[in-house]
Amino acid sequence: MADIVHPPVHGEVHRHPAPTGFIRKYVFSTDHKVIGIQYWSLALFSVFVGMALSLLMRLQLGWPGQEFGFLKTLFPHAAENGTISGELYLSLLTMHGTVMVFFVLTTAPQGGFGNYFLPIQIGAADMAFPVLNMLSFWITFVALVVLMLAFCTNFFVDDPNMINVIGPIGGWTGYAPLSALGDKAGPGQGLGVILWITSIALFCVASLLGALNFITTMLNMRAPGMSLMRLPLTCWAWFTTAVLALLSFPVLLAAGILLLLDHLAGTSFFIPGGEYVSGKLITEHSGGSPILWQHLFWFFGHPEVYIAILPGMGLTSHVLSTFARKPVFGYRAMVYAIFAIGLLGFFVWGHHMFISGMSPYSAIAFSLVTLTIGVPSAIKTFNWLGTLWGGQIRFTTPMLFAIGFVSLFVSGGITGLFLGQTSIDIPLHDTYFVVGHFHLIMGVAAIFGMFAGTYFWFPKMFGKMMNEGLGKIHFLITFIGVNGIFIPFHVMGMAGAPRRYASHAGLEYAKSVMPMNRVISWIAFVTIAGQLIFLVNLIWSWAKGRKASDNPWEATSLEWTIPSPPPHDNFFGIEPTVHRGPYEYGVPGASKDYLMQTEAGPSEVHGD
Amino acid sequence: MGKITGVLMFILAIGSVLLFMGQKLIFGSVLWWFPVGISEHAAAIDAQFGRTLVVVGIAFTAAQVALGYAVMKFGRKGDARAVYTHGSNKLEVTWTVITGIVFVVLAILGQRVWANLHLNAAAAGAARIEVVAQQFQWNFHYHGADGLFGKTEPRFIDDSALNFVGLDPADTAGRDDAQLTTLVIPVGRPVELTLKSKDVIHSFFVPALRFKQDTLPGMAIKVHFTVKEGEEGKYEIPCAELCGSLHYNMKSNMLAIPADEYDRLVASSEEKFKEQLGELMQRYQYK
């Protein structure tokens, strides 16, 4: 198919000078690259916070009730005798989930890498709405600050009757009415929940603004010759993610506002009449629905899973092709699979609610759609294998993490075949089987995507290479570690170990999970320690790393045609012209084994 | 690095298969598996789990081994070029159709037990018990000798007076009712539970029945099951939906006893019921 190939626009140069003041350059910047790094840094901070919380949880799960002296210092009220109480455990868990899902999984892949590289990969000088972009980041930042405040309500509420905890205890899903009843329902459920849901509502607003920006940018700002089917798969993933965010975050925002109203304005959206809580009949609320929250939450919550994982899928395709030195296998199938996942993702939320009390007939419908969504996921896996097959693989660190992503995606995704079936879900629901499933796929697979992205793009973002040796050690420890932690979760779940339990010691039938818990804790400690290698590598490479060339990976997409790091206006004010698809590796007859998207010449046939 | 990564994938595949299907081989016994199953539904769910496990096991192993093989086999060799291909529509269609069929068939098979459990009413003559969950306790309301449940209302609830379920003192049908924190059911006879909650969402989970259902305030959800003859015993009922700080402590027991003994027990007074419960708790051990 012939393309309209624009001639290079010689002479038409629109340079955008970089701002000079520190504040406009690094703090309230409208440069998508600075904003990308800001998002990425915010996620980096958050991921270490989230991981620290999981470390404390692993201490409790491995050695329930044991005294640890340092806990007294850390939580003078919530752990006054050095042990983790039931409510402290739950608030650690709630914060872990919220920080990880929103401020890591939703932030780094899209806000971080998407912001930085979508404009460059399509050949634009910036996002469509740079000021809106700045606003999105700073609202996200405020949301994180508010969440951290929810963490430490005990420091500024001086009520001797209130058990001191470090935040809400209802889990990241915040099911009502537990989340709607205030302190009566449990410590941290009053002010803690109010701050928590305010943070999430702010995050929704920021994500909405971001999504609008991504969609507009990709549709309107592509360089000449960058037809839709010449877009790198990363761009398709970011675009679809933005569409999902645009359609799902408003629903969570609405749910959040309703929950706030239940707390602050005395409404009863989620509180039915006749509640008897903590020894008292509640007369001021009636008429609400306890199941409404779940519908609203999961209508957002399931697309959210894909918001977290799609960018990782796009990046994995991109990185696998780059380092296998082979075009992506089935490019079009990959694009359609992303669409299919995005679309079907809106019709499966009920699989989180099979046992919630909703109609058993709708459960059957949700189950059928859920298993159908496995098909495009399988297509992606087949095509990744197809991309590797017959390649000349260069085992760089980003490539190892991308391969790890495929493995984790398979391990985490395939157990959805159990959970998506109504009948098998009955015993497995709310057990460690589910925890293992979603940690593998939306947790660590997505994080492997972020690691791959960091190792892959660090040279472009900071102009320095990361240390490959440390990177490989980091990969080995992390890959072995996460499998050692999360695969055993599945058999614990089969044995019936419920999730969100501060201890399984009280269950006779699940006695066998106790030693397992301890082994997993040890593996978790080693894996967490391994992440310090990553941190050291980041800092060391940033300060002292080898200088990166423009195109250290011999890759083809547009970000590799410009200096590392790129100038303020990306392409020096000259719009690049695109001549071919994004994955032209190993083209027969070409002088080298890769052809950049900007290279004119013969064989402009593929990837039209 | 390709060799190491490939070997890791093989170890992952073998290790997982052993963990799920070969525990006996490594540990001498099966340490982590479903608890005993005491109902026909439990057996049917286990069978469907087994079928799915075979499909998943094959797909998982094939994918990990293929990935491991690819990274071992296709490592860079000097300056050689990779195979130049953009894919194959024939392959795309083949694997899409095959996975589509397998997944949809699994989904349809998976509905059978669900339909039996949830789309049919309990058989006539079922033993009826009302379950009222609260932070952090299970209450079980028995109808007594008259076979009629006394009227309950939230305004009559008084935990300090041990009226946990809110029995209306004026209703004569409730005079012989019993409120206990242990569930006693007959074996070999259908049991119909009405699940309610006083405060937040809880979840009624009996691992031995492979059964779980959320209990919601403001809703009464009817469920039913039958424990097989010969499965008399003591089983645990943990709460499976996060309900507050002591969620992990919210646990009760289900005593499955011979049907005639159950009838006598339910017909007796609340004091007598409680008395005999102690003896039953001694008689049966956890399986």
Interface residues (C-beta under 8 A of the other chain):
Chain A: S85 G86 E87 Y89 L90 I163 I169 G170 G171 Y175 P177 L178 L181 A185 G186 P187 P272 G273 G274 E275 Y276 V277 S278 G279 L281 G288 S289 P290 I291 A324 R325 K326 P327 V328 F329 G330 Y331 R332 A333 I355 S356 G357 P360 Y361 A363 I364 S367 L368 T370 L371 T372 G374 V375 A378 I379 T381 F382 N383 L385 G386 L388 W389 G390 G391 Q392 I393 R394 F395 L400 I403 V406 S407 V410 S411 I414 T415 L417 F418 G420 Q421 T422 S423 I424 I426 P427 H429 D430 T431 K472 L476 F479 I480 N483 I487 P488 H490 V491 M492 M494 A495 G496 P498 R500 Y501 A502 S503 H504 G506 L507 E508 Y509 A510 S512 V513 M516 Y585 G586 V587 P588 D593 H606 G607
Chain B: M1 G2 I4 T5 L8 M9 L12 G15 S16 L19 F20 L31 W32 W33 F34 P35 A44 I45 Q48 F49 T52 L53 V55 V56 A59 F60 A63 Q64 A66 L67 A70 V71 F74 G75 R76 K77 D79 A80 R81 A82 V83 Y84 T85 H86 G87 S88 L91 E92 W95 T96 T99 G100 F103 V104 L106 A107 I108 L109 G110 Q111 R112 V113 W114 A115 L117 H118 L119 Q134 Q135 E153 P154 R155 I157 D159 S160 G166 K198 D199 V200 I201 S203 F205 P207 A208 R210 F211 K212 Q213 D214 T215 L216 P217 G218 M219 I221 Y235 E236 P238 C239 A240 E241 L242 C243 G244 S245 L246 H247 Y248 N249 K251 Y286
